[in-house]
């Protein structure tokens, strides 16, 4: 299993709308439905409320790469794309 830690920054003033898109409008549900996803955690920055983090446990990096072609991941991407003004994503082997 690998853990993806992704951070996305949204434009100031759009934090509530972005969180709603992820929690209520299906963003997290679409991501969670991808083959190879074990769990998804999502939250807002404390020091920087315009920054959000996704912590996703995947079966493997290969599973993550394969999921990018799935309908669930495409739906997730469509919901996240309008909000982001920057971000970073890495995979980790955590003990």
N, C-alpha and C positions, 0 to 999 in steps of 0.2 A: 504494500500500500504506500502511496505517496500523498503528501499534503501540499495542496496548492494554497498559497497565501497571495491574494490579489488585493491591491488597494486602488480605489478609483476616487478621483477628486471631481466634485460637481461644482458648478458655478454657485457662488454665494447667493443665497436666497432660494435656491432650488432643492435644498436638503429634504424638506418634508415631501415634496412631490416625488423625488427620487426614492425615498424610503417607501412611499405608498406604492410606487410602481413595482418595487421588489417584493414587498410583503403582501399587498392586497391585490395587485393587478396581475400577479402570476410570475414575476421574475424568478423568485426563489423556487417556486413550484416547478417551473420549466427546467431550471438547472438541476434540481433534485431528481427529476424524471429521466435524466440522461443515463444511459447504460454505463456502468462503471463507477457511478457516484455512490459512495458509502454514506456520506453525511455532508450537510452544508450548514455553516454558521455565518451569520451576517450581522454587522453592527456599525454604528456611527462613531467617529473619533471623538474623544473627550476634549483634548487640547485643540483640535482642529475639526469642528463639526461639519466642514465641507468635505471631509475625507471619510470614506467608508471602506470596510474590509470584508472580504469573503474568505472564509477558511473552508476549503473543500477537500474532503478525503476521497481520493480516486483509487481504483484498483491498481492503476499504473499510469505512467506518463502516456503510454501507448493508448490506454483507454480514453484519456483526456483528448488526445489528438484525434482519435476515431469519433468521439462524441461531437466534434465540431461540425461534422456533416449531418448530424441528426436533426430531425424537425424540432425536438425539444430545445436543443442548443441554439438553433437558428431563432426560435421564438424568444429565448432568453436574450440573445444578442440584439434583436430588434428593440426590446424594451430598455436595454442598458445604453445602447448607442447614442440616443439623443442627449443623455445627461452628462456623459463624461467629458471632462476637459483635460484629463491626464490620468495616468495610472501606471502601475507596475505589477508584474505577476512573476512568481517564482515557485518552483516545486522543491519540496524538502523530504528527506527521509528522517522522520522523527522517531525517537525511541520511546 
